[in-house]
């Protein structure tokens, strides 16, 4: 869903007839045969933070229905087990779609209790099209270069400019990757996971996914329920809305989180001097937006870039102090420097961001049907904007290439599953990127699953980020399969961590865009 973050009818015609037939009833997909894969050749690739990391690569079919056809390469990482008790590979995924997972293996292995992590080979991977995997997609470098047109199409010229931009991106993808795009989708990525399992010589895998990674894990479990040993899903995608409806639903939740930021700023008026009334502070934010639309700060941050900069605050409240400092400096002192800095820290796109967005669109546009008539988009997004203006049109344009995508689409996967061992689900009640309803839906669809709720929390990605109550349930489950059970809607409830404090003077001066390690790895999309 939103920023760097979390899907499949009959098949329409595609670019140059480049893709093969998929099952007519893709809502209950048939597993493709798992290609025989050579055992990965692991080499040391440790970093200062994660010295035990090893790396390898794996060839997999571009089209899993044609295992002897064209091959692509997946980049893998792992931290090997060290305990005598070995519980198999634990595949980890940070979401996106489009986020790389190589570093996440090192993080998870170091963040879990040592005695638990030692029992697993913690395995990360860059999904097809991403990062160090080959080919890596980059459809249109510089697509997010500033300054872009105001996202809110109050004039025909603004809508025309943004539509042309979305069409150009879709066309560039189709031209550069015509033979690849029909196979960049969640089902193909799930089959890649099974190829990894086979290459590792494991009969079953353990899986731990965040955000979009929860949907990827649920699809894998639907395809191969007999190959799932343990399944952890954190910040859960609603499978009933992939992907058009999920994005519209997300807009309401992000608007609420933006208002929560305004409430937090009001509580710290002695620091920010923006007032004590959250509604008036919000009005000042929109006045700042209007001013930047007229005159972008240093020719770099206009209205669209301002939205990009503040959207990460909806993912993780640890960014709020930095956003508030920049907001206050611009409004109170006409000082744009802190705003430019937080834009560079949270929103500016580099080649890695271009790659992530290319895969994001490729997966979401391919996974499920999207309206092809722009009049439907216009109607729906104006209706959302009238109630929740913060992110409505920004999100619409982020996903707009899907209205013009050059491949056909699949049908959403029905993830209903009564063949799995108990799965463990984690969700905060005020998550904006994957709203709470999605977790309730998946809890119902995965028989014998348990749901752990962070009450009052609004962050996206909640385990291994400081809440010891949540992490206790995660560690117990990975240690011996223990799950909480209750007759209530949630099987266990943990209180959210307190909101952050304003920056101390020395930290403010450093302008370091700090955040938890996890949230830097997850990025700002599903």
C-alpha positions in Angstrom: 0.0 0.0 0.0 1.5 3.3 0.9 5.0 4.4 1.0 8.2 2.5 0.6 4.6 0.3 2.9 0.4 -4.7 2.3 -4.3 -10.2 -4.9 -5.5 -12.2 -7.9 -10.3 -13.7 -12.8 -9.8 -14.8 -16.0 -6.6 -13.7 -17.6 -6.7 -10.7 -19.9 -4.5 -10.2 -22.9 -0.9 -9.2 -22.0 2.1 -7.5 -23.7 3.0 -9.4 -26.9 1.3 -12.5 -25.6 4.2 -13.1 -23.2 2.5 -15.0 -20.4 1.3 -18.5 -20.0 -2.1 -19.6 -18.9 -3.0 -19.7 -15.2 -5.7 -21.8 -13.6 -9.2 -20.5 -14.4 -10.1 -20.6 -10.7 -7.1 -18.7 -9.4 -8.9 -18.1 -6.1 -7.9 -21.7 -5.2 -4.6 -21.9 -7.1 -3.0 -25.2 -7.9 0.7 -25.5 -6.8 3.1 -25.4 -9.6 5.7 -28.2 -9.6 8.7 -27.3 -7.5 11.7 -27.2 -9.7 14.8 -29.1 -8.5 17.3 -26.6 -7.3 21.0 -26.9 -6.5 21.9 -26.4 -2.8 23.0 -22.8 -2.2 26.7 -22.1 -1.9 26.8 -19.9 1.2 29.6 -17.3 1.6 30.4 -14.9 4.4 28.9 -11.5 3.8 28.7 -10.2 7.4 28.4 -6.5 8.3 29.3 -4.6 11.3 25.8 -4.9 12.7 25.3 -8.5 11.6 28.7 -10.3 11.4 27.2 -13.8 11.1 25.4 -13.1 7.8 26.0 -15.5 4.9 24.9 -14.9 1.3 24.0 -17.1 -1.6 22.0 -17.1 -4.8 19.4 -19.5 -6.3 18.2 -20.0 -9.8 14.4 -20.4 -10.1 12.1 -20.5 -13.1 10.7 -17.2 -14.3 7.5 -19.2 -15.0 7.0 -21.9 -12.4 4.6 -23.7 -14.7 7.6 -24.1 -17.1 10.5 -25.2 -14.8 12.9 -25.8 -17.7 12.3 -22.4 -19.2 14.0 -19.1 -18.6 15.6 -18.8 -15.2 16.0 -15.8 -12.9 18.2 -15.4 -9.8 17.1 -14.9 -6.2 19.5 -13.3 -3.7 19.5 -15.1 -0.3 21.0 -14.5 3.1 21.0 -16.4 6.3 22.3 -16.6 9.9 22.8 -20.3 10.5 21.6 -22.1 13.6 24.1 -22.9 16.4 22.1 -24.9 18.8 21.9 -28.7 19.0 18.1 -28.4 18.7 17.4 -27.4 15.1 13.9 -26.3 14.1 14.6 -25.7 10.4 14.7 -22.6 8.2 12.8 -19.5 9.3 12.1 -17.4 6.2 11.6 -13.7 6.9 10.0 -11.0 4.7 9.7 -7.2 5.4 6.8 -6.5 3.1 6.4 -4.0 0.3 5.8 -5.5 -2.1 9.3 -4.4 -3.3 11.2 -4.4 0.0 14.5 -6.4 0.1 14.9 -9.0 2.9 18.6 -9.7 3.0 19.4 -7.5 6.0 16.2 -8.5 7.8 17.6 -12.0 8.4 20.4 -10.5 10.4 18.1 -8.2 12.3 15.6 -11.0 13.3 18.4 -13.3 14.3 19.9 -10.6 16.6 16.6 -9.3 18.0 15.1 -12.7 19.0 16.2 -14.2 22.3 19.6 -15.8 21.6 18.4 -19.3 22.7 15.5 -19.1 20.3 17.3 -17.7 17.3 20.1 -20.3 17.7 17.6 -23.0 16.8 16.8 -21.7 13.4 18.6 -20.9 10.2 17.1 -17.4 9.7 16.8 -16.9 6.0 16.2 -13.6 4.2 15.7 -13.1 0.5 15.2 -10.4 -2.1 12.0 -11.4 -3.9 12.0 -11.6 -7.6 12.7 -8.3 -9.2 14.0 -6.8 -6.0 17.5 -5.5 -4.9 20.3 -8.0 -5.5 18.0 -10.5 -7.3 18.3 -10.6 -11.1 16.8 -9.1 -13.0 16.1 -6.1 -10.7 13.3 -3.9 -12.0 13.7 -0.1 -12.4 11.0 1.0 -14.8 11.5 4.7 -14.9 14.4 6.1 -12.9 13.7 9.5 -11.4 9.9 9.0 -11.4 9.7 10.7 -8.0 12.1 13.5 -8.7 10.9 16.8 -7.2 9.0 19.0 -7.7 5.9 17.0 -8.9 2.5 18.4 -9.6 0.2 18.9 -6.6 -1.6 15.6 -6.0 -5.0 17.1 -5.5 -6.4 17.6 -9.0 -8.4 20.8 -8.4 -7.6 21.9 -11.9 -7.8 19.9 -15.1 -4.2 20.7 -15.9 -3.1 19.0 -12.6 -5.1 15.9 -13.3 -3.8 15.7 -16.8 -0.1 16.1 -15.7 -0.5 13.3 -13.1 -2.4 11.0 -15.5 0.4 11.5 -18.1 3.0 10.6 -15.5 1.2 7.4 -14.4 0.7 6.3 -18.0 4.3 7.0 -18.8 5.5 4.9 -15.9 3.2 1.9 -16.9 4.4 2.2 -20.5 8.1 2.3 -19.5 7.6 -0.9 -17.4 5.9 -2.6 -20.3 8.6 -1.6 -22.8 11.6 -2.5 -20.6 10.2 -5.7 -19.0 7.6 -7.1 -21.3 8.9 -10.7 -20.8 9.2 -10.4 -17.0 6.1 -8.4 -15.8 3.6 -11.3 -16.3 5.5 -13.2 -13.6 6.0 -10.5 -11.0 3.2 -11.4 -8.7 2.5 -12.8 -5.2 1.8 -16.4 -6.4 5.1 -16.5 -8.3 6.9 -15.1 -5.2 5.3 -17.8 -3.0 6.5 -20.5 -5.4 9.9 -19.0 -5.2 9.7 -19.5 -1.4 9.0 -23.2 -2.1 12.0 -23.4 -4.3 14.1 -21.9 -1.5 12.6 -24.6 0.8 13.5 -27.3 -1.6 17.1 -26.0 -2.1 17.6 -25.9 1.6 16.6 -29.5 1.9 13.7 -28.8 4.3 10.4 -30.7 4.3 8.7 -27.7 5.9 9.5 -24.0 6.5 8.8 -21.6 9.3 7.8 -18.2 8.1 7.8 -14.7 9.7 6.3 -11.9 7.5 5.6 -8.2 8.1 3.0 -6.1 6.3 2.6 -7.3 2.6 4.7 -10.2 3.8 1.7 -11.4 5.7 -0.2 -11.8 2.5 2.7 -13.5 0.8 2.9 -15.9 3.8 -0.8 -16.6 3.7 -0.7 -17.3 0.0 2.2 -19.7 0.4 0.3 -21.4 3.2 -2.7 -21.8 0.8 -0.5 -23.3 -1.9 1.5 -25.5 0.4 -0.2 -26.0 3.7 1.6 -29.3 4.3 4.9 -27.5 4.1 4.3 -24.9 6.8 5.6 -25.6 10.3 5.1 -22.3 12.0 3.6 -19.1 10.6 4.0 -15.6 12.1 2.2 -12.6 10.6 2.7 -9.1 11.9 0.6 -6.1 10.7 -1.8 -7.9 8.5 -3.1 -7.2 5.0 -6.9 -7.6 4.6 -7.1 -10.2 1.8 -10.7 -9.3 1.0 -9.6 -5.9 -0.4 -6.5 -6.6 -2.5 -5.6 -4.2 -3.8 -7.8 -1.3 -4.9 -10.2 -1.4 -2.0 -7.4 -1.9 0.5 -5.8 1.3 -0.7 -9.0 3.3 -0.3 -9.5 1.9 3.2 -5.9 2.8 4.1 -6.6 6.5 3.3 -9.1 6.8 6.2 -6.6 5.2 8.6 -3.7 7.4 7.6 -5.9 10.5 8.0 -6.6 9.3 11.6 -2.8 8.8 12.3 -2.0 12.2 10.9 -4.6 13.7 13.3 -3.0 11.7 16.1 0.3 13.5 15.3 -1.5 16.8 15.5 -2.8 15.8 19.0 0.7 14.9 20.0 2.1 18.2 18.9 -0.7 20.0 20.8 0.4 18.2 24.0 3.9 19.5 23.5 3.0 23.1 22.7 5.8 24.4 25.0 8.3 22.9 22.6 6.6 23.5 19.2 4.6 26.6 19.8 1.9 25.6 17.3 -1.0 25.8 19.7 -2.9 23.5 22.0 -5.9 22.9 19.7 -5.2 19.9 17.4 -7.8 21.1 14.8 -6.1 24.5 14.5 -2.7 22.8 14.3 -4.0 20.7 11.5 -5.3 23.8 9.7 -1.8 25.3 10.0 -0.4 22.1 8.5 -2.7 22.5 5.5 -1.8 26.2 5.2 1.9 25.1 5.1 0.9 22.6 2.3 -0.8 25.4 0.4 2.2 27.7 0.7 4.5 25.0 -0.5 2.2 24.3 -3.5 2.7 27.9 -4.5 6.4 28.1 -3.7 8.3 24.9 -3.1 11.0 25.1 -0.4 14.4 25.4 -2.1 12.8 24.1 -5.3 12.7 20.7 -3.7 9.7 20.3 -1.4 6.3 21.2 -2.8 2.9 20.0 -1.7 3.4 16.4 -3.1 6.8 16.1 -1.4 5.4 17.4 1.9 2.8 14.5 1.8 5.6 12.1 1.0 7.6 13.4 4.0 4.7 13.1 6.6 3.3 9.8 5.5 6.0 7.8 7.2 4.7 9.3 10.5 1.7 7.2 9.9 3.9 4.1 9.9 6.0 4.8 13.0 5.5 7.4 15.7 9.2 7.4 16.4 9.4 9.8 13.4 7.0 12.3 15.0 9.6 14.4 16.8 11.5 15.0 13.6 8.4 15.9 11.6 7.2 18.2 14.4 10.5 20.1 14.5 10.4 20.7 10.8 6.7 21.7 10.8 7.4 24.2 13.7 10.5 25.6 12.1 8.7 26.3 8.8 5.6 27.8 10.3 7.1 29.8 13.2 10.4 30.9 11.7 10.1 30.5 8.0 13.0 28.1 8.2 12.8 25.4 5.6 16.1 23.7 6.3 14.6 21.1 8.8 11.8 20.4 6.3 14.3 19.8 3.5 16.3 17.5 5.9 13.3 15.3 6.8 12.3 15.1 3.2 15.8 13.8 2.4 15.6 11.4 5.3 12.1 10.0 4.9 10.9 10.6 1.4 13.6 11.3 -1.2 13.9 8.4 -3.7 17.2 6.8 -4.8 17.8 3.9 -7.1 16.8 1.5 -4.4 13.5 3.4 -4.0 12.9 3.4 -7.7 13.4 -0.4 -7.7 11.1 -0.9 -4.8 8.3 1.2 -6.5 8.8 -0.7 -9.8 8.2 -4.0 -8.0 5.4 -2.6 -5.9 3.4 -1.6 -9.0 4.3 -4.8 -10.9 3.0 -7.0 -8.1 -0.1 -5.0 -7.1 -1.1 -4.2 -10.7 -0.7 -7.9 -11.7 -2.2 -9.5 -8.6 -5.8 -8.4 -8.9 -8.2 -6.5 -11.2 -8.1 -2.7 -11.0 -10.6 -0.3 -12.6 -9.5 0.5 -16.1 -11.8 3.5 -16.4 -10.3 6.5 -14.8 -13.7 8.0 -14.1 -14.1 5.3 -11.4 -10.9 6.3 -9.8 -11.9 10.0 -10.0 -15.3 9.3 -8.4 -13.9 7.1 -5.6 -11.0 9.2 -4.6 -12.9 12.5 -4.6 -15.4 10.8 -2.3 -12.5 9.7 0.1 -10.8 13.1 -0.1 -13.9 14.9 1.1 -13.7 13.0 4.3 -10.0 12.2 4.7 -7.9 14.6 2.7 -4.4 13.9 4.1 -3.4 11.0 1.8 -6.3 10.3 -0.5 -4.9 11.7 -3.8 -1.3 11.0 -3.0 -2.2 7.3 -2.6 -4.3 7.4 -5.7 -1.5 8.6 -7.9 1.0 6.2 -6.3 -1.2 3.4 -7.5 -2.5 5.0 -10.7 -0.2 3.1 -13.1 -2.4 0.0 -12.3 -5.2 1.7 -14.4 -2.9 1.4 -17.4 -0.8 -1.6 -16.6 0.4 -3.6 -19.7 -0.4 -7.1 -18.4 -3.5 -8.9 -17.6 -4.5 -9.6 -14.0 -5.1 -12.6 -11.8 -7.9 -13.2 -9.3 -7.4 -12.6 -5.6 -6.3 -15.7 -3.7 -8.8 -17.2 -1.2 -6.5 -17.7 1.8 -9.1 -19.7 3.8 -7.1 -22.5 5.4 -8.1 -25.3 7.8 -5.0 -27.4 7.1 -2.3 -25.4 9.0 -0.8 -25.8 12.4 -1.6 -22.9 14.7 -0.4 -19.6 13.3 0.4 -16.5 15.4 -0.9 -13.1 14.3 0.1 -9.7 15.6 -1.8 -6.4 15.1 -2.0 -2.9 16.6 -5.5 -1.4 16.8 -4.6 1.9 15.1 -2.3 0.7 12.4 -2.8 2.9 9.3 -1.0 0.9 6.7 -2.9 -2.4 7.4 -6.0 -1.5 9.4 -7.1 -3.7 12.3 -10.1 -5.2 10.4 -7.6 -7.1 8.2 -6.2 -9.0 11.2 -9.7 -9.9 12.4 -10.5 -11.2 8.9 -7.3 -13.3 8.6 -7.7 -14.6 12.2 -11.1 -15.9 11.1 -9.8 -17.4 7.8 -6.8 -19.2 9.3 -8.3 -22.0 11.4 -6.6 -22.4 14.8 -4.7 -19.1 14.5 -4.2 -16.9 17.5 -4.4 -13.1 17.5 -2.2 -10.9 19.7 -3.4 -7.3 19.8 -1.4 -4.2 20.8 -4.2 -2.1 22.3 -3.9 1.6 21.4 -0.9 1.1 19.3 -0.6 2.8 15.9 2.7 1.6 14.6 3.1 -0.7 11.6 5.4 -3.6 12.4 5.1 -4.2 16.2 7.2 -7.2 17.2 10.9 -6.9 17.8 10.6 -3.2 18.2 10.6 -2.7 22.0 7.3 -4.1 23.3 8.3 -6.9 25.6 4.8 -8.2 26.0 4.4 -8.9 22.3 7.9 -10.3 22.0 7.2 -12.8 24.8 4.4 -14.3 22.8 6.6 -14.4 19.7 9.5 -16.1 21.5 7.3 -18.7 23.1 5.8 -19.6 19.8 9.1 -19.9 18.0 10.6 -21.9 20.9 7.9 -24.6 21.2 4.8 -23.7 19.3 2.9 -22.2 22.2 0.1 -19.9 21.3 -2.3 -17.9 23.6 -5.9 -19.0 23.5 -9.0 -17.0 24.6 -12.7 -17.0 23.9 -12.5 -13.2 23.2 -11.9 -11.7 19.7 -8.2 -11.4 20.6 -6.4 -14.3 22.2 -4.0 -11.9 24.0 -3.8 -8.1 24.5 -0.6 -6.1 25.1 -0.6 -2.4 25.9 1.1 -0.1 23.4 4.3 1.6 24.2 4.1 5.3 25.2 4.3 7.9 22.4 7.8 9.4 22.0 9.1 12.5 23.7 10.2 15.6 21.8 13.8 15.6 20.8 16.4 16.9 23.3 18.3 19.9 22.1 21.4 18.0 21.2 19.5 15.4 19.2 17.5 18.1 17.4 20.8 19.8 16.4 22.1 16.5 15.0 19.0 16.2 12.8 19.6 12.5 12.6 16.5 10.8 11.2 16.5 8.0 13.8 13.9 5.3 14.0 13.9 1.8 15.3 16.1 -0.5 13.2 13.0 -2.6 12.3 11.1 0.4 10.8 14.1 1.4 8.7 14.1 -2.1 7.3 10.4 -2.3 6.7 10.4 1.1 4.9 7.2 3.0 4.2 4.9 0.6 2.3 2.6 -2.2 3.3 
